[in-house]
Amino acid sequence: MLALLAKRLTNCLVLLLASTFLCYLISSVALDPRAYFEDRTPRPAAAVVDARLAELGLDRGTPVTERFGHWAWRALHGDLGRTLDGTSVNAEFGRRVGVTARLLIVGTVVGTVLGVLAGVWAAVRRGGLPDRALTLFSFVVLSVPPFVLGLLLQAGALTVNDAAGRTVIRYTGERTPGFEGGPASQLGDAAVHLALPTISVALGAIAAYSRYQRGATLDVLASDHLRTAQAKGLTPGRALLRHGLRTSLIPLTAFFSFGFLTLFTGAVFTEKIYGWHGMGSWFIESVQRGDVNAAMAVEVFSAALVLLAGLVADLLHGALDPRVRYA
């Protein structure tokens, strides 16, 4: 298992370096930070703009490989540079990453667990009403874009609040402005604001994972080793839990690593809709302004998330399938 972990870590580091360079190359070509200064009123002098871009390491007169080398060297020492406004990228990154982490971790865990359980439940009751209801739910959710789903949930919250005559569901912002109280009250207020965005992220995960888990469980239910376990006296339920569930989870580990980027993409729209100032909204703002350093912070973060999800999936695969460890 240690050899598998070392090999996967090495692959992740190589892929992270390659993706970081490609992201910097694309950002340097596609984004124009000079336009951010030229759109100001009054427009600063060209010499002032050139000096500012050179200070930020964004002077296009310097080869992109040299600019990337300077940026990478600072990043290795914990300095992600400064934004076009002159603020520290590190400080903004530290604040924004906590917001996105709360949203993604809670939504992903809830969606993955419920999706797996729902998929197993639907496979055991194949063709019945629960299976048909879950299939309809999954297809409807998967066919709706993430931003439309978020807007529909927000409209539902407004309807509930209007019917109740007071604010029952918080649908915008991370916290209530001006809210005062003890730690427990602050935590409760944050949880209320987190509920609707978490549901928005989790619904997509439930719909996707339930479909894959249903198919994997159906394959296991028809396997010889499960029929052998039942022939030896185990009930169908106990045979599935003891011998089938572990096997059916193996294909889901690979899907998890590829599906995590989709979750992050959906979280970008979720943050904008619900007024959460996380990594997704920061990326959109950075691209609109042409802020290469800020955009790179988000791109490296997303690449690291996907590679970390792939590493976790590989480790889970090795834990579930002994053949991977022996190989």
BAVEX-678076 format. One record per residue (C-alpha): x, y, z. Coordinates in steps of 0.001 Angstrom, whole numbers, plus 524288, in hexadecimal, padded with zeros to 5 digits. Layout:
N
XYZ...
# end
This chain:
327
80000800008000080B578093E802D6811158069D7F560803E9809CA7EF3D80319816647F71A810F081A8B7F35080E5B817E97E4F78019881F7D7E50F807C582AFD7EC3D8129382BBB7E228808BA82BA07D715800C08363B7DDD280C8A83F1C7DF5F8104C83D9A7D10580260840257CC928012084BE97D59E80D82851E87D0108091384F9D7C2077FB62854E07C473800DB860CA7CB888097F8644B7C0037FE6D862637B6377F54586AA17BE867FF5D8757A7BF5A801C7874E67B0C27F33F875A47AD7F7F0AA880537B78E7FC04888847B2A87F742887967A4A67E893888E27A6F57E833893287B1C17EC228A13E7AF7C7EF408A8387BC507F2D08B4AE7B4FC7E4728B6A37B1507E0FC8B7567BFCF7E95D8C3777C17A7E5AC8C99B7B4797D72B8C8FA7B7E37D9328D16B7C3E47D5078DFA77C4407DDC68E7137C35A7E63C8DDCB7BB7F7F3F58DC6A7C1367FFBB8DF4D7B8D18055F8D4357B0C1812458D4F27B83980B0B8D3687C51D803B28C7887C0008103D8C1657BAF1816E38C3597C80E80B378BD9B7CF3D80AA58B18C7C682819468AF8C7C7EA817CD8B05E7D6B780D308A6007D6618153389D507CD4080B5289EA67C230813578A6267B83E810D389FC47AB1181DF68A45B7A63B82402899BA7AEA88234688BBC7A93581851883E87AF3F821A58793C7B3B6829908832D7BB4181D53888FF7C148818B787B6E7C525825E4878717CB4182549884A87D3BF8172A881D97D78F819F0873857DAA2825D8876F07E2D381DEF880737EB07812AF876B57EC0281BE386C287F11A81FBC875A87FBD781189878597FF3880FCC8850A7F7AF8050C884E17ED5F8077E892F57E9A17FE3589E777E9E07F18C8A19E7E2FE7EFE58ACF47D9937EAAA8B4E47E4F97F7358B2A27EC8D7F1588A9BC7F6F07F7F389D0D7FAE37F347891157F36C7F6E7888C67FF3A7EDCE89040808437E27B88FCA7FEAF7E516881777FBD17E4E687DF180A457D7CD8849780C357D16B87F447FFF17D62587142801187CF6A86FBB80E447C276873CA808447C38E86A307FD017C87985F4D805D17BC7F8604980E7E7B38F85FDB802CF7BA5D854E47FB677BDBB84C08806D47B02984BED80CCA7A91984B1B7FFC17B2208409B7FA457B1C3837F5806557A301838E5807A97A0C5836E47F9217AA3482B6F7F7ED7A50882409803BD796C58260C8005279956822FE7F20179FF0816127F5287953A812137FE9878A96815FA7F5007913580E6E7EA0879208802067F20B78401803AD7F69577F348056A7E88D786E47F9A47E3A4781537F0BA7EE217739C7F55D7EA78775F77F5227DBD1769C27F8027D3FD762007FC2F7DFE175C8E809777E35D768C780DD67EAFC7717080A717DF75768CC811A27D5C7767A281D817DEA87766281E537E0817789581CCE7D1DD76F2F827E87CEF07756F830767D95A7833782DDD7D44077FEC830A67C614778D183D387C98F78406842477D20178E9483E527C84978765844E67BD1978681851E37C451792AD85AA37C3DD7988485DA27D15A7955786C287D0B278726869517CD177861985FBE7D86678B86869FC7E1AC781F0874437DCC87768586AC17DE4877A67867D07EC5577BC0876477EF0476E3F878C47E947768D586DE87F1DB76EE7874297FDDE768A68812E7FA5A75B7487A7F7F8E775CB88740580636760B9880C880CA4755558881B8067B74BCA87D9C80AD37511C87DBA818BE7515788C868198375F5D88C8481E8A76CE0887E981A9076CE38794C81CC97775B87587812D47837987DDD810D0786F287DF280270791C288804800FD79E9B88AFE807B77A71688315810E67A21C8899B81D4F79793893138218A79CEF8A10B8211579DF08A6EC82E9779A6389A378356179F3B899B88436C79F8688E6C84CDC7A7DB883FF853267AF9F8798284C1D7A3E88706484BB079B4387ADE845C87A5A787E7D83BD07A72687039838107988286EAD836AA7979587ABC82E147A292875A28255779BEA868508246F78F1386E9882031795F4875E88154879D71869A88116A7915B861198102178C2C8656D802D77996B866237FBC079CDB858CA80156790268531E7FC2779312859057EEDB7A068852687EE4879BCC845A67F47079049843A77EB357992C8427D7DF757A204838FF7E6A57968A830B37EB0F7910082FE57DD4D79E0E82C187D7277A32F822B07E16B7962981BBB7E30A795D6818357D4927A39A812B87D49A7A1B880B9B7E171794F2805AF7DCBB79B828001C7D0A27A7237FAF77D84E79E4D7F4B57E26D796127EE187D7F97A2697E7F87D2527A6237E2D57DFC0798937DD807E27F799CD7D4E47D6777A7827D0157D9F57AAD27C2007DD277B1657C4A07EA307A5417CB5C7EF6A79C917C0087EB567A6477B6C67F1CA7A57C7BE817FE74796B67BDA87FE35797557AF0E7FB4F79F9C7AD6A80792794D67B33180FE7796727C1EB80FC478A787CA2480D3C78AEA7D2C18010B78C917DEE58095A797BF7D97B8118A79E627D3D88059279DF27E11E7FEEF7A33A7E84B80AD17AE207DE9D80DC77B27C7DAA8800297AC1D7E3557F5EF7AC8F7F1627FAA97BB587F2047FB277BC707ED1C7ED317B2167F6777E8237B92C802227EDF27C5967FFC17E5EF7C0C2806017D91D7BB9B8119B7E0CF7C938815387E5987CD96818287D7A87C14F81FFE7D4FF7C393827E17E1677D08A82D6F7DCA17CADD8319B7CF7F7BE318369F7D5487C4B083F647DF467C81B849937D4F97B9C7849EB7D10F7B63384C9F7DF2C7BFE8857D37DFA57BA6D85D657D2F77ACC185CC67D88E7B17A8637E7E4E07B5F686F0D7DC9C7A7E7871D47D8B67A2FC86EAB7E64E7ABE0878D67EC727A789883627E2FF799188804F7E4B27993B87FB67F3857A2D588ACD7F5B37AE02882967FB0D7BB28888F77F8CD7C34187CC57F6927CCFC877F37EC937C2F1876CD7E1B67BE49884D87E2347CC668895A7E3DD7D0378822F7D76D7C55B888997CF997C930896057D4B57D797893657D1D27D4DB88F587C3C87CC4789B3A7C1877D71D8A4457C64D7E22D89CD27BFCE7E8CB89A417CCDC7F26F88F607C99A7F7D288D737D7617EA6088C147DD917E5978831F7D2B27F19E87A937D4577EEDB878F27E2D87E14E873967DFC57E61E86B1C7D4947F0E1864D97DCB77E721862CE7E7B67DD6D85C007DEAD7E82B853A47D8957ECF584FA77E6117DF0284C477EA0C7DCFD8437F7DE4A7EA1D83CB37E03D7E74883B027EEBA7DA11835207EB627E0DA82BE97E1E67EAC8828257EC5D7DFED825557F61B7D8D381D577EBBA7E5258155B7E9067E721812C07F77F7D8F480EC67F9237DA3C805F77ED4E7E62D7FF9E7F3517DF2F7FDE4800507D33C7F7CE7F9DB7DA597EF5D7EFE37E5F97E7727F4EB7EA757E4AC7E6F17EE837F2D97E5817F71B7F2447F1977FD737E56A7ED7D7FFD47EA497DFB5
# end
